[in-house]
């Protein structure tokens, strides 16, 4: 018997493996329903960690209990109760820690323990009157039930409930609890049906000799045919055996499939957003495939391609030698949502409206923070690049590491057949949610569980996707996040730039470490970009493709006392790389006129043979109009105000006209810098250049008033 009352190491190992496989396969199948996009690498990394780190700690706990209380871990009822406790805790604690308001997060451990202990006690009494065979089946059913309901519940809460303690939130969660209780009660009937026995039949509850003797003495032992009872028990045990072995083989098959065929994980067999594999394959014509790669927080100032003294991205520098390098490229904002919206619409942030929405500082909110407190999504009325291309027959796909600002609820997924912007800590990934709280305290775990897919995962998934769709005409958008804090580089990259002596002598050693870590993260992205570009260079469509590599924004690394982005519109936060490999391009070129991320929209459309719509702000990158007008708009960010002070409750606008940069603030004086003579923006010459300030402001207002057709 798989769950016999024995201290056999093999039997305990079987219990352990079966539980692990059940969790694994249940999560994979739930993944198909909740998030069917490719999940390569996450399952393979997460579950071995769950298996190797969490479960052994639980087994150690069982044996400690055995030593202090003479409890036997192989007592199946208690064994199942403790496993149920662990499973509930593993689901509930990370959810509470992640989604409760910060002031309540300290109670998440206590609440999770109370819920888990309560369920463990409930299980003990609930399963007490069932036979051993029933308990085996019932426990496995309950595992799947717990996993399913908790994950579906989390998914529904995150997607539809903005505040937990609202009427809708309470109704949803009370409904889930009710379903859970009813399902558990039905589970006993299901287990009885599987083994072919009435769960209320007390005659088969035990074959313990002492109990039989006590029943004889008290006269409560019913008259029965012991041979028939023994036969019935044996038959029930065999059916439980068959169910358990079936479950084991089924789960093991899923596990082996994912391990042997990682390039075709089960979750990728389901095509999202209605794009069926039965759809007629599109034949390539003379129009190019488009690959748009947007890095996050990668500033031109720290790249050797743009004159930095350290070789932070040497492979990209080599690739750039055969592309068109725009030396003066700017993001239209210093944060991701606004810039990506400009890329996808060709509009300034002030026109597409996908911006920060400042209301209050985080600490002042007396309720859970919602997305609407922070971001204004891209409205559906904006017709995106993906929508226009998909209408023409392009297969559009997005694989993004940024799972916050690029979440589908913020509108950037419009027009994509495949849009995968899930972070590692998404509700359907148990081990990542389980270890994410620990990652806040232990740096090695934080590296793995930052909340987004690391560059190697993005590269592998993108390469796999290209291999599977090489016979289609497509637009592929990729996003990499390593330049964004927290900066915790892989050791082999960290040692390339870490200087112990300099850190020891530094006035601010921790800040210097962060700068060194940033360089290491750039080098890591560089290698992964190189891996991806090499993986697609072998395809026939590569030479005729349009490939763009840019960044959503830069980052402050101590300049003017700032750390992070979304703070200013100075060069280090908005000057970015912009590399374009045009269809058929064989040699490199360097362009000196200023360009912006909004220019990507018309560039892609015109490269595919379509005219850009009238009234947009971007113009084709190839257009060498020397009168280009670059506009950068930054709304106030709640986290910036919280980190610094109320003077950052301001709207910043910056304009690039020729060599001059004009910065206007809603709560400060105008600034003008000659970037050719003063690239670090140290000398404000606004007092002598007020005419260009008025000219820039008037031009911006004129453009903002243009109505789209």
C-alpha positions in Angstrom: 0.0 0.0 0.0 1.3 3.5 -0.8 0.2 4.9 2.5 0.6 1.9 4.8 1.3 2.5 8.5 5.0 1.7 8.4 8.2 3.6 9.0 9.6 2.3 5.7 11.9 4.9 4.1 10.6 3.8 0.7 7.0 4.4 1.7 7.7 7.8 3.1 9.7 8.6 0.0 6.8 7.5 -2.2 4.4 9.8 -0.2 6.8 12.7 -0.7 7.3 12.2 -4.4 3.5 11.7 -5.0 2.7 14.9 -3.2 5.4 16.8 -5.1 4.2 15.4 -8.5 0.5 16.2 -7.7 1.4 19.8 -6.9 3.5 20.0 -10.0 0.9 18.6 -12.5 -2.0 20.4 -10.9 -0.2 23.7 -11.2 0.7 23.0 -14.8 -2.9 22.2 -15.7 -4.2 25.3 -13.9 -1.5 27.3 -15.8 -3.2 26.3 -19.0 -6.5 27.8 -17.9 -5.2 31.0 -16.2 -2.2 31.9 -18.3 -1.7 29.6 -21.3 1.3 31.5 -22.7 4.7 29.8 -22.8 6.2 29.4 -19.4 9.6 27.9 -20.3 12.2 27.8 -17.6 9.8 28.8 -14.7 8.4 25.4 -14.0 11.8 23.7 -14.4 13.4 26.2 -12.0 10.6 26.6 -9.5 9.5 23.1 -8.6 12.9 21.6 -8.0 13.5 24.5 -5.6 10.2 23.9 -3.9 11.0 20.2 -3.8 14.5 20.6 -2.4 14.1 23.6 -0.1 10.6 23.7 1.3 9.5 20.1 1.6 12.6 18.8 3.5 12.1 21.5 6.1 8.6 20.1 6.6 9.9 16.5 6.9 12.4 17.8 9.5 9.5 19.4 11.4 7.7 16.1 11.5 10.7 14.2 12.9 11.2 16.9 15.5 7.6 16.5 16.6 8.2 12.7 16.7 11.2 13.2 19.1 9.4 15.4 21.5 6.0 13.8 21.5 6.4 10.2 20.4 4.2 11.1 17.3 4.9 8.8 14.4 5.2 10.7 11.1 3.9 7.7 9.3 0.6 7.9 11.1 -1.3 8.6 7.9 -4.1 10.7 9.3 -1.7 13.1 11.1 0.7 12.9 8.1 -2.0 14.1 5.8 -3.1 16.8 8.3 0.4 18.3 8.4 0.7 18.1 4.6 -2.6 19.9 4.3 -1.3 22.5 6.7 1.8 23.0 4.6 -0.1 23.3 1.3 -2.5 25.9 2.7 0.3 27.9 4.3 2.4 27.7 1.1 -0.5 29.2 -0.8 -1.9 31.7 1.6 1.1 33.4 3.2 2.8 34.7 0.0 -0.6 35.9 -1.3 -1.4 37.8 1.9 2.2 39.2 2.1 2.1 40.3 -1.5 -1.3 41.8 -1.8 -2.3 43.1 1.6 -1.5 46.8 2.2 2.0 47.4 3.6 0.7 48.3 7.1 -1.1 44.9 7.3 1.8 42.8 5.9 3.2 42.1 9.3 0.0 40.2 10.2 0.2 38.1 7.1 2.3 35.4 8.7 0.0 35.2 11.8 -3.1 35.1 9.6 -1.7 32.4 7.3 -0.7 30.3 10.3 -4.1 30.6 11.9 -5.8 29.6 8.6 -3.4 26.7 8.0 -3.6 25.4 11.6 -7.4 25.6 11.5 -7.5 23.6 8.3 -5.0 21.0 9.8 -7.3 20.6 12.8 -10.4 20.4 10.6 -8.7 17.7 8.5 -7.9 15.7 11.6 -11.5 15.5 12.7 -12.9 15.4 9.2 -10.8 12.4 8.2 -11.0 10.6 11.5 -14.1 8.6 10.7 -12.9 7.6 7.3 -11.2 4.4 6.4 -7.5 4.3 5.6 -8.2 3.7 2.0 -10.6 6.7 1.9 -8.0 9.0 3.6 -5.5 8.3 0.9 -7.8 9.2 -1.9 -9.5 12.1 0.0 -6.1 13.7 0.8 -5.0 13.7 -2.9 -8.3 15.1 -4.0 -8.1 17.8 -1.3 -4.6 18.8 -2.5 -5.8 19.5 -6.0 -8.9 21.3 -4.6 -6.8 23.6 -2.4 -4.3 24.4 -5.1 -7.1 25.1 -7.6 -9.4 27.2 -5.5 -6.6 29.3 -3.9 -5.0 30.0 -7.2 -8.3 30.8 -9.0 -9.3 32.9 -6.0 -6.1 34.9 -6.1 -6.4 35.3 -9.9 -10.0 36.6 -9.5 -9.1 38.9 -6.7 -6.1 40.4 -8.5 -8.0 40.8 -11.7 -11.4 42.0 -10.6 -11.2 43.2 -6.9 -9.4 46.5 -6.4 -10.0 46.6 -2.7 -10.4 43.5 -0.5 -12.7 45.0 2.0 -15.4 46.2 -0.4 -18.8 44.6 -1.0 -17.6 42.9 -4.2 -14.4 41.7 -2.5 -16.3 40.2 0.4 -19.0 38.6 -1.8 -16.3 37.0 -4.1 -14.3 35.6 -1.2 -17.2 34.4 0.8 -18.4 32.6 -2.4 -15.0 31.0 -2.8 -15.0 29.9 0.9 -18.5 28.4 0.4 -17.4 26.6 -2.7 -14.3 25.3 -0.8 -16.4 23.9 2.1 -19.0 22.3 -0.2 -16.2 20.8 -2.3 -14.6 19.3 0.7 -17.8 17.7 1.8 -18.4 16.4 -1.7 -14.8 15.1 -1.6 -15.7 12.5 1.0 -18.4 11.2 -1.3 -16.0 11.2 -4.2 -13.4 9.3 -2.3 -16.0 6.8 -1.2 -17.2 6.4 -4.8 -13.6 5.8 -6.0 -13.0 3.0 -3.6 -16.6 1.7 -3.9 -17.5 2.1 -0.2 -20.1 4.1 1.8 -18.0 6.5 3.9 -20.5 6.2 6.7 -20.1 2.5 7.1 -18.3 2.3 10.4 -17.8 -1.5 10.2 -14.9 -1.0 7.9 -13.3 2.0 9.7 -10.7 -0.1 11.5 -9.3 -3.6 11.9 -7.6 -2.8 15.1 -7.8 -5.8 17.4 -8.1 -3.8 20.6 -11.1 -1.9 19.2 -12.8 -5.1 18.2 -12.3 -6.5 21.7 -13.8 -3.4 23.3 -16.8 -3.6 21.0 -17.4 -7.3 21.9 -17.2 -6.4 25.7 -19.7 -3.6 25.3 -22.0 -5.6 23.1 -21.9 -3.0 20.3 -20.2 -5.2 17.8 -22.7 -5.9 15.0 -23.2 -9.5 13.7 -21.2 -9.8 10.5 -19.4 -12.1 8.2 -15.7 -11.3 8.9 -14.7 -13.0 5.7 -16.9 -10.7 3.7 -15.7 -7.7 5.6 -12.1 -8.6 5.0 -12.8 -9.2 1.3 -14.6 -5.8 1.1 -11.7 -4.1 2.8 -9.2 -5.7 0.5 -11.2 -4.7 -2.5 -11.4 -1.1 -1.3 -7.7 -1.0 -0.7 -7.1 -2.3 -4.2 -9.2 0.4 -5.7 -7.4 3.0 -3.7 -4.1 1.5 -4.9 -5.3 1.7 -8.5 -6.4 5.4 -8.1 -3.1 6.3 -6.4 -1.0 4.5 -9.0 -3.0 6.1 -11.8 -2.5 9.6 -10.2 1.2 8.8 -9.8 1.7 7.7 -13.4 -0.3 10.6 -14.8 1.6 13.2 -12.7 4.9 11.6 -13.5 4.1 11.6 -17.2 3.5 15.4 -17.1 6.7 16.0 -15.1 8.8 13.9 -17.5 7.2 15.6 -20.6 8.1 19.1 -19.3 11.7 17.9 -18.4 12.4 16.1 -21.7 10.7 18.7 -24.0 11.3 22.1 -22.4 11.2 23.7 -25.8 7.5 22.6 -26.0 6.1 22.9 -22.5 2.5 21.8 -22.0 1.3 25.3 -21.3 2.5 26.5 -24.8 0.3 23.9 -26.5 -2.7 26.2 -25.9 -2.8 29.2 -28.2 -4.0 32.4 -26.4 -6.3 35.2 -27.6 -8.1 33.2 -30.2 -5.1 32.6 -32.5 -5.6 28.9 -33.3 -3.0 26.6 -34.7 -5.7 25.7 -37.3 -5.4 29.2 -38.7 -4.0 29.2 -42.2 -0.3 30.0 -42.1 0.6 33.3 -43.6 3.2 33.2 -46.4 6.0 35.7 -46.3 6.0 38.3 -49.0 8.4 41.2 -49.6 7.3 42.8 -46.4 9.7 42.5 -43.5 9.4 40.7 -40.2 9.7 43.2 -37.3 11.5 42.6 -34.1 11.3 45.4 -31.5 13.4 45.0 -28.4 12.9 47.6 -25.6 15.3 47.5 -22.7 14.4 48.9 -19.3 16.5 51.5 -17.5 19.4 51.2 -20.0 20.9 54.7 -20.4 23.2 55.7 -23.2 25.5 57.4 -20.7 26.7 54.0 -19.4 27.2 52.2 -22.7 30.6 51.9 -24.4 28.7 52.4 -27.7 28.1 56.0 -26.7 31.6 56.7 -25.3 31.5 55.2 -21.8 35.0 54.2 -20.7 34.0 50.7 -19.5 33.0 47.9 -21.9 29.5 47.4 -20.5 27.8 46.1 -23.8 30.6 45.2 -26.2 28.6 42.6 -28.1 25.9 45.1 -28.9 28.5 47.6 -29.9 29.8 45.0 -32.5 26.3 44.4 -33.8 25.7 48.1 -34.0 28.5 48.5 -36.5 26.3 47.0 -39.2 23.2 48.9 -38.2 22.0 52.5 -38.0 22.9 54.1 -34.7 21.0 57.2 -33.7 23.4 59.0 -31.4 20.9 61.4 -30.0 17.8 59.3 -29.1 15.4 60.2 -26.4 12.5 58.4 -24.6 9.3 60.4 -24.4 9.2 59.9 -20.7 11.4 58.6 -17.9 9.2 55.6 -17.0 8.0 52.5 -18.9 4.2 52.8 -19.4 4.3 56.3 -20.9 7.3 55.5 -23.2 5.9 52.2 -24.4 2.5 53.9 -25.1 4.4 56.5 -27.2 6.2 53.7 -29.1 2.9 51.9 -29.8 0.9 55.0 -30.8 3.4 57.6 -32.1 2.0 60.2 -29.6 3.5 62.2 -26.8 2.5 61.1 -23.3 0.4 64.2 -22.9 -1.7 63.0 -25.9 -2.0 59.3 -25.3 -2.6 59.9 -21.6 -1.0 56.7 -20.3 0.9 58.4 -17.5 1.4 58.5 -13.8 -1.8 59.5 -12.0 -0.6 61.2 -8.8 -3.2 61.4 -6.0 -1.6 60.8 -2.6 1.6 59.5 -1.1 1.5 55.8 -0.4 1.7 56.1 3.3 -1.4 58.4 3.4 -3.7 55.9 1.8 -6.0 54.2 4.3 -6.8 51.3 1.9 -5.0 48.9 -0.4 -3.2 50.7 -3.2 -4.7 50.0 -6.6 -3.4 50.4 -10.1 -5.7 53.4 -10.7 -3.9 55.2 -7.8 -0.7 55.1 -9.7 -1.2 54.7 -13.5 -3.6 56.0 -16.1 -3.9 53.1 -18.6 -3.7 53.5 -22.4 -7.3 54.1 -23.6 -8.8 51.6 -26.1 -9.5 54.5 -28.4 -5.8 54.6 -29.3 -5.1 52.4 -32.3 -1.8 50.7 -31.5 1.0 49.5 -33.8 0.1 45.9 -33.0 -3.6 46.5 -33.9 -2.6 48.1 -37.3 -0.2 45.3 -38.1 -2.5 42.4 -37.0 -5.3 43.9 -39.2 -2.9 43.5 -42.2 -2.2 39.9 -41.4 0.9 40.1 -39.2 1.0 37.7 -36.3 1.8 39.9 -33.3 3.5 38.6 -30.2 4.9 40.2 -27.0 7.1 38.6 -24.4 7.9 41.1 -21.6 9.9 40.9 -18.4 8.1 44.0 -17.1 5.0 42.6 -15.4 3.9 45.8 -13.7 3.6 48.8 -16.1 3.2 46.4 -19.1 0.5 44.4 -17.4 -2.4 43.9 -19.9 -4.8 45.9 -17.8 -2.8 49.1 -18.7 -3.8 48.8 -22.4 -0.5 47.9 -24.1 -1.7 44.4 -25.1 -4.2 45.9 -27.7 -3.7 44.1 -31.0 -1.4 41.3 -29.8 -2.3 37.7 -30.6 0.1 36.6 -27.9 0.8 38.9 -24.9 2.9 37.4 -22.1 3.9 40.0 -19.5 3.6 37.7 -16.5 6.1 38.0 -13.7 7.6 35.1 -11.8 5.4 35.9 -8.8 2.2 35.5 -10.8 -0.7 33.8 -8.9 -0.4 30.5 -10.8 3.2 29.9 -9.9 3.3 28.4 -6.4 7.0 28.1 -5.8 7.7 31.7 -6.9 5.0 33.1 -4.7 6.2 30.9 -1.9 9.8 32.1 -2.0 9.2 35.7 -2.9 8.8 36.9 0.7 12.1 35.2 1.6 13.7 36.9 -1.4 13.1 40.3 0.3 15.6 39.3 3.0 18.0 37.0 1.2 19.8 38.5 -1.8 20.4 35.2 -3.7 16.7 34.4 -3.7 15.9 38.0 -4.7 18.0 37.5 -7.8 15.7 34.6 -8.7 12.5 36.0 -7.5 12.6 39.7 -8.5 9.1 39.4 -9.8 10.1 39.4 -13.5 11.6 37.0 -15.9 15.3 37.3 -16.2 17.0 38.0 -19.5 18.0 34.4 -20.2 14.3 33.3 -19.9 13.1 36.1 -22.2 15.9 35.2 -24.7 15.0 31.5 -24.6 11.3 32.1 -25.0 11.8 34.5 -27.8 14.2 32.2 -29.7 11.7 29.3 -29.3 8.9 31.5 -30.5 10.8 32.5 -33.6 11.7 28.9 -34.4 8.0 28.0 -34.2 6.8 30.9 -36.2 9.5 31.3 -38.9 7.0 30.7 -41.7 4.7 33.6 -40.5 4.9 37.3 -41.2 5.2 38.6 -37.7 5.8 41.5 -35.3 7.7 40.4 -32.2 8.0 42.8 -29.2 10.5 41.9 -26.4 11.2 43.7 -23.1 14.2 43.1 -20.8 14.3 44.4 -17.2 17.8 43.9 -15.8 18.7 47.5 -15.8 15.9 48.2 -13.4 16.5 47.9 -9.6 16.9 45.8 -7.5 20.4 45.4 -9.0 21.7 41.9 -8.0 23.9 40.6 -10.8 24.9 37.0 -11.3 28.3 36.5 -9.6 30.2 35.8 -12.9 29.1 39.2 -14.1 29.4 41.0 -10.8 33.2 40.2 -10.6 33.8 41.9 -14.0 33.2 45.3 -12.5 33.3 45.0 -8.7 36.4 46.7 -7.3 36.8 45.8 -3.6 39.5 48.4 -3.0 37.4 51.2 -4.4 34.4 50.2 -2.4 36.4 50.1 0.8 37.7 53.6 0.2 34.5 55.1 -1.1 32.7 57.7 0.9 29.4 56.0 0.0 30.3 52.4 -0.5 26.7 51.1 -0.9 26.0 53.5 -3.7 29.2 52.7 -5.5 28.3 49.0 -5.2 24.9 49.8 -6.9 26.7 51.5 -9.8 29.1 48.6 -10.3 26.1 46.2 -10.1 24.4 48.2 -12.8 27.4 47.8 -15.2 27.3 44.0 -14.5 23.6 43.9 -15.3 24.2 45.7 -18.6 26.9 43.1 -19.5 24.4 40.3 -18.7 21.8 41.8 -20.9 24.4 42.3 -23.6 25.2 38.5 -23.6 21.6 37.6 -23.7 20.8 40.0 -26.6 23.7 38.5 -28.5 22.4 35.0 -27.9 19.0 36.0 -29.3 20.4 37.9 -32.3 22.6 34.9 -33.2 19.6 32.6 -32.9 17.6 34.5 -35.5 20.5 35.4 -37.8 20.2 31.9 -39.3 16.7 32.3 -40.7 16.0 33.4 -44.3 13.8 36.3 -43.1 16.6 37.9 -41.1 18.3 39.9 -43.9 14.9 41.4 -44.9 13.8 42.1 -41.3 13.4 45.4 -39.5 15.1 45.0 -36.0 15.0 47.9 -33.5 16.8 47.9 -30.2 16.1 50.8 -27.8 15.3 51.6 -24.2 12.2 52.7 -22.4 14.2 55.3 -20.3 17.5 55.7 -18.5 18.2 55.9 -14.8 19.7 58.2 -12.2 22.7 56.6 -10.5 23.5 59.3 -7.9 23.3 62.3 -10.3 21.9 65.3 -8.3 21.4 62.9 -5.4 18.8 60.9 -7.3 18.5 57.1 -7.5 16.1 55.4 -9.9 13.9 56.8 -12.7 10.7 58.7 -13.1 12.4 61.5 -11.2 13.8 64.0 -13.7 14.0 64.5 -17.5 17.8 65.1 -17.4 20.0 63.3 -19.9 20.8 60.3 -17.8 17.1 59.5 -17.4 15.9 60.1 -21.0 18.8 59.7 -23.4 18.8 56.2 -24.6 20.2 53.8 -27.3 18.4 53.6 -30.6 19.8 51.0 -33.0 17.9 50.0 -36.2 18.8 47.3 -38.7 16.7 48.2 -41.8 15.7 45.5 -44.3 18.6 44.6 -46.5 21.1 46.8 -44.6 24.7 45.6 -44.9 26.8 48.4 -43.5 26.6 50.7 -40.5 25.7 54.4 -40.2 25.7 56.9 -37.4 23.0 59.6 -37.3 23.4 62.8 -35.3 20.0 64.5 -35.5 17.7 64.0 -32.5 15.1 61.3 -32.5 12.5 59.9 -30.0 10.7 56.7 -29.2 7.5 58.0 -30.7 9.3 57.9 -34.1 9.3 54.1 -34.0 5.6 53.9 -34.8 5.7 55.6 -38.2 9.1 54.0 -39.0 7.6 50.5 -38.6 4.4 51.3 -40.5 6.2 52.8 -43.5 8.7 49.9 -43.6 5.8 47.6 -44.0 4.3 49.7 -46.8 1.7 51.6 -44.9 1.4 55.4 -44.5 1.6 56.7 -41.0 -1.7 58.3 -39.9 -1.8 62.1 -39.9 -1.7 64.0 -36.7 0.8 61.8 -34.8 3.9 63.3 -33.2 6.5 60.8 -34.3 8.1 60.9 -37.8 10.0 58.3 -39.6 13.5 57.8 -38.2 14.9 58.0 -41.7 13.5 61.5 -42.2 16.5 63.8 -41.7 14.4 66.9 -41.1 16.7 69.1 -39.1 13.7 70.9 -37.5 12.7 67.8 -35.5 10.8 68.6 -32.3 11.4 66.2 -29.4 9.1 66.3 -26.5 9.5 64.5 -23.1 6.7 64.6 -20.5 6.9 63.3 -16.9 4.0 63.4 -14.5 4.6 63.2 -10.8 5.1 59.8 -9.3 3.8 58.8 -5.9 6.8 56.7 -5.0 9.2 59.6 -6.0 7.2 62.0 -3.8 7.3 59.5 -1.0 11.0 58.9 -1.4 12.0 62.6 -1.6 9.5 65.4 -0.7 6.5 67.4 -1.9 8.5 69.6 -4.3 8.4 66.5 -6.7 4.7 67.0 -7.1 5.3 68.5 -10.4 4.9 68.0 -14.1 8.1 68.2 -16.2 8.2 68.9 -19.9 11.5 68.9 -21.9 12.0 69.8 -25.5 15.0 69.2 -27.8 15.4 71.7 -30.6 18.7 71.4 -32.4 21.5 71.4 -29.8 19.4 73.0 -27.1 17.3 71.4 -24.4 14.4 73.3 -22.7 13.0 72.0 -19.4 9.8 73.5 -18.0 8.5 72.6 -14.6 5.0 73.2 -13.1 6.6 74.4 -9.9 10.0 75.8 -10.9 11.8 78.1 -13.2 12.6 77.3 -16.8 15.9 75.7 -17.7 17.9 75.8 -21.0 21.0 73.8 -21.7 23.3 73.7 -24.7 23.9 70.0 -24.9 26.8 70.2 -27.3 28.7 72.4 -24.9 27.1 71.2 -21.6 26.1 67.6 -21.9 25.9 67.2 -18.1 23.4 70.1 -17.9 25.3 72.0 -15.3 24.9 75.6 -16.7 21.4 76.9 -17.0 21.3 79.6 -19.7 17.5 80.2 -19.6 17.8 83.9 -18.8 19.4 84.6 -22.1 17.3 82.2 -24.1 13.7 83.0 -23.1 12.7 83.3 -26.7 13.4 79.7 -27.4 11.5 78.8 -24.2 8.4 80.6 -25.6 8.9 79.0 -29.0 9.2 75.5 -27.6 6.1 75.9 -25.4 4.1 77.3 -28.2 5.1 74.5 -30.6 4.2 71.9 -28.0 0.8 73.4 -27.4 0.2 73.6 -31.1 1.0 69.9 -31.6 -1.0 68.9 -28.6 -4.1 70.6 -30.1 -4.0 68.5 -33.3 -7.0 66.2 -33.6 -6.4 62.6 -34.7 -8.4 61.4 -37.7 
